[in-house]
Structures are given as C-alpha cells and as structure tokens.
Amino acid sequence: MNIIDLHCDVLEKLVRYENANFRNDARLSASLEKLKAGNVKVQVFAIYIHTNIPENEKFLAAARQIEAFHTKVLCEPEMVHITEWEQLNQLEDGQIGAVLSLEGCDCIGEDLIKLEHLLNAGVKLVGLTWNHENAVAFGASEDPSKGLKPFAKDVIHLLNERNIIIDVSHLNEQGFYDLLPLAHNLIASHSNARALCDHPRNLTDAQIKDLVKHGGRMHVVFYPPFIENEKETTTINRLVKHVEHIASLVGIQHIGFGSDFDGMDFSIENLGNAGEYQNFIKALLKTFTYEEVAIMAYKGFRKYANTMNLARG
C-alpha cells in the first residue's frame, strides 16, 4: 500500500553527516532505498534547525538543508519535487514525491522576507515553533497559557496568502487555540493522542476535535515516548491504539502518518525505519478495512491537498 508521510528529518542528517548519501546511507532511517522498500509514495522533508546553532547562523543552516534537498535528494531520478499539490495526482510508478517543510520559524527571526525566501524555495508546510519560544510563538515545552506573539499575525497572513499548510505539532496549547481561527490550512504533522500518552507534544481530545472542526488533519508519529509514557521502545500495536482512539473522536478520514524518521533516538519494534512501513499497515488491517487504511495511508491527505488546489483556484 502506498504511503504519504508528512515528517522526516533526513535533511539535517544529510548536512551533518560527512559524505552522507541519500540513496542508501545506512545511517538514514528514511533513505531512498528504505522509502522504496516501505512503499512511501510521498515524503515530506523537514528543515529542522538545531537549538545549539547561533541565532545569526540559523537562516544559513536552513539554506544548507535546502541545498542538500536539491543536491542529494532531488538528484536521484526517482524523486520528484512537489511544488504544487496537484502533482500528487501525477506521480508515475516508481516515482516518489518530495516536499519541503519548515519545522519552526526560529531561522527567520522577525524577518518576513526570510520566510518568503523559504516559501519561494518550495516549502509547503510551516510549523510556527519547534519546542521552544521564538519571535512568532511558544513551543510545546513552554508555558501552555502563553499565546501567539504579535509577529505571528504577519506570518500567518503570508502563509494563508500563499496557501501554505500551518503545522500545529510543536505549538503550545494556547498558541494552538489562538491559531485555529486565523489559519486557512491546518495539520498536526506528527503528534499523537494525549489521552493515551500524557506528553505536551501530543494533542488532547478537545484539541483533536477542534483541529478537525477547523478543517485540519491529525497525523500520528512513531516516537515511542509520544506513544507510551516514558518508554524508549514500544510496539506497533500501541501505536495502533492511538489511531483507534483518534478515529473514535474524528473518524479515519482525518488521520494520516508523520513518522519522524531520522528525528528520533528511539524506535518502535519492527518499525524502526521507512523500509518497515508495511508492518504498520498490516497491523492496522487487523482493526480497519483495506479502504479505511488506504484513506489513512495516502488517500485522505491527497483529497485534502486537492481541496487546497480548488481553494487556490
């Protein structure tokens, strides 16, 4: 079964690792060969800027990851750069769509022009924060009662104007609620249910319902501490429980996947890299029908993306 995955951190590794090779580097959990083995049809590649990078070097770090995207990912003949969502409907057999996202606006500071440059480079999803405070908002590790900052309105206006998806996965709770009425396109790219695992990176039942009420989607993440409290490893069945819970709240049509491969120190048993993705599909098929799993795996997001194309038109 085909997969659309909304989050991986391959680009940061391609820049950090010496002589990194996207096709088959054993250090990558979502290398090209592993994406192919797992039937991943579309992969979103996040631009993630590590917190130890000085403020005045963060935008340059983002530019280096975009360069790696072009020189190491898109250079592979199977990879197709998705710059418009209708391209999802045009991918041929053997092709994999590659999408850029921005995991937090730390690298733009208070400069909207920097954000414009990133959008012009092809970024299609933008998270306002990573886990910490920046000029736009407060992250998931911050005081949950602090909302969006004044600069956020300018950022959100630009993202809406450019028909960009805004990602809530790393946003704190008040920021999440401040964002809902302002954003045109919303997604949690890699978060689970807080009712099953009480972690600030997960969403409460109320948040999940409100996200979907505002047209958003919920994509589950494969990071064990977000699946089972304080666990460094867990099972696929535990992840399936999150899918079942979210489905009971909002229905399967609003659920997708955002693995976080290459952004994790820990992994799920038998789901440690993109090549093992079909193990998750097989586990879901024990609970859901083939069509329901296909909707979660790729059809649901493709339909969502098509509605964005109509809105833009």
N, C-alpha and C positions, 0 to 999 in steps of 0.2 A: 504494500500500500504506500502511495506517495505521502510525503510529509512536508509541511511548511513549518519551519522552526523560526521563531521570532527573536531568538537571542543566543549569540555565542561571543566569546572573547578571543577569537583567533588572531585578530589584527594586533592586539597588544603583544601577543607572543611572537608574531612574525617580526615585529620591530625589536623586541627584547632579546630574542634568541639569535645567537650568531649563526649565520648561514641557514636560517630557517627555510624550509621547503614546504609549501602548502600542499603539494600533491600527496606526499606520503611520509612526511616527517613523523617519526614515532612519538615525538613529544607533543603532538597535537591530538586532541580528542575529536576534533571536527575537521580533519584533513580532507582533501578531495576524495581520496580513496575510501575513507570511512563514511563520508556523506553518500557516496555511491552505494556502498555496501548496505547502508541503512535506508536506502530509497528516499533520501532527503531531496526533494524537488526544488525547494526554495529555502535559502538560508539567509537570515539577517545577521550582518556582521557589525557588532557594536564598536564604536570609538569610545574606549574607556581610558581615562587619564588618571594614573595612579596619584594618590594623595601626597606622595613624597616628592612629586615634581614641583619645583618652584612656580609661583603664580605667573611670573613673566616668561615661563617656558612652556606653559600648558597648551597654548594655541599651536605652537610649533610641534608639540608632541602629537596633537590631533592631525596636523598636516602630514606628519610622518606616517601615521596609520593609514591615512587616505592614500598616500603614495604606495604603501605596502599592498593596499587593496588593489591598486591598478597594476603594480609590477609583479606581484606574487600570486594574487587570486585571479584577477581577470585575464592574466596572460595565459591561463590554462584554457584550451579550446572548448572544454565542456561548460565553462562558466559564462553566464550572460548577465550583464549589468542591467538591473531593473531600475529604470529611471522614471517610468510611468507604469501605474498599476495594471493597465490593460495588457502589458507584456506577460503577466502571469498566465493569460489565456493562450499565449502564442508560443510557449516553450515547447520545443520538439523533444522527441525521445532521445535520451542521452544528455540533454542539456539540464543545467542546474541554474536557477535564478539566484543572483547575488544582490542583496540590498544593504545599503548603509544605514546605520542608526547612530544616534549620539546618546551615550549613557551619562546624562548630566551636563548642565551648561557651565560647569566650572571653567572650561577653557575659553569662554567668550568674555568673562568678567562682566563689565557693564557696557559692552560694545556690541550693538545690534548688527553692525556691519560684519563683524566676525561670524555671527550666526548666519547672515546672508551668504557669506562665502561657503560655509559648510553646506547649506541647502543647495547652492549652485553646484557643489561637488557631487550632489546626488543623495544627500541624507533625506530619508523618507519618514523616519520615526525619531522623535526627540523626547528624552526624559528631562524634566526641569532640574532634577538633582540626582546625585548619587546618594550616599547615606548621610552626607554632611551638609551643612549650611553653605550656600553660595549667594551671589548677588540677586538671584531670582527667587529662591525659596529655601525651605528647611527640609533636610532629608529624613529618612525613616529612623535614624538613630538620634534625632533631635527631639526637643520638647514637642509632643504631639499637638499642643494647643496653639503653636505658632503657625500663622498662615502665610500666604504668599506675600512677597515683598512688592513694593510699587513697580519695580522694573519688570515684574512678571507680566503685567498687562501689555507692555510693549512687545515682549517676547511672544506671548500668546496671540496677540493681534497678527504678528508677522506669520506665525505658524498656521493660523487659520486662513490667512490670505493666500498662503502657498499650498493649502490643502494637505498639510503635514499631520501625521498622527502624533498625538501627545501621549507619552507613556507615563503611567502613574506608579509603576512598580517600586520606585525608590523614594517616593514622596511621603512626607509625614501626614498624619491623619487630617489636621486642619487644612493643610495645603491641598489635600485631595478634595475636600469639600468646597474649598474656595475655587478650585479649578473647574469642577463639574459644570456650572452654568456658563462658563466662559469659553470652553473648548468645543470645537466643532467635531473633532475626531479623537476618540479616546480608546486606550487599550492598556491593560496591565500585561506587559510582555513576558514577565517571568515572576509570578507570585502564586502562593497557594492560599489555602483557607486557614485563617487564624483560629477558627473554631476547633480545628483538628491539631493545630500546632501553633501555640501562642508565641509568635515571633513578630516584632514590629514590621518586618518585611512582608508579612502576609496580610491579607485583607480580611476584615470582619465580614460576617454575613450581611450586615447592613451596607457596607461599602460595596460588596459584590453586587447586591441588588441595585444599588443606586448607580453603579458604573453601567450596568446593562440598561437600566431605565434611561440613561442619558446616551444610549447608543453604543456603549463600549463593549469590549470583549475581555475575557479572562483567560490568560494563557499560563498553564501550570509549569512550574520549574522543578528541575531534577536535583536540587541541592539538598542532601539529607537533613541538615539542621532546620530546613523550612518544611520538611515532611514529617519528621518525628522529633519531638523536643530533645535538643542537646545530643543528638545522635550523629556520629561521624559516618555511619553507613546505615542503610536501611534496605527495604525490599521494594520491588516493583508493586507488589500488592498494596503496600502502604500508600504509594503514590496514587494508585487506582482509587483508594478510599477518598482522596481529595477530589478526584474527578467526579466520583459518585456524589459527594456532598455538594459540590458546586452545581452539578446537574440537577440535584433536587431543589436548588434555590432558583436557578435561572434557565434551566434547560440546556441540552447538549449543543444547541446551535450557536451558543455564545462562548464555547470553550475551545481553546487551542493549546499549542505547546510552545514553550520557550525554554529550551533545555538548560542554558547557561554553561554549555560545554566550553572548556578552556578558561572558565572563570571560577572554577571550584577546586578546592584542595581535597574534597571527599567525593565519593560516588555511590550510586545505588548498585547493589549486586546485580550483575548481568545487564546493567545499563550504564556502563562506565564511559562509553564513547558513542559517537553518532553511528558507528557501524552496528551497534546493538539495538538500534531504534525499534526494529521489528519485534523484539522481545516485549516491549511495552505494548505494541499493537496487539500481539497475541494475548496478553493479559487482559486488555480492555475488551477483547472479543468474548471473554468468558462472562462478561456482565452486559455488554451492549451489542446491538446488532451490527452487522458489517456496515450498513449505511450510516448508522449513528457514529461509528468510529471514523468512517471516511469524512463525515462532516467535521469532526473534531480535528482530524489529522490534516486536512487541507481544504475541503470544500467550503467550510464555514468562513475561513479567512478570505478565500478567493471571492466569495459572494460579498463579503464586507468591502473588499477592495474595489469590486465592481460598482458598488453603490457610491463609493467615493469618486469614481470616474464620472458617474452620472451627475453627481453634485457639482463637480468641477465644470462639466459641460454646460 
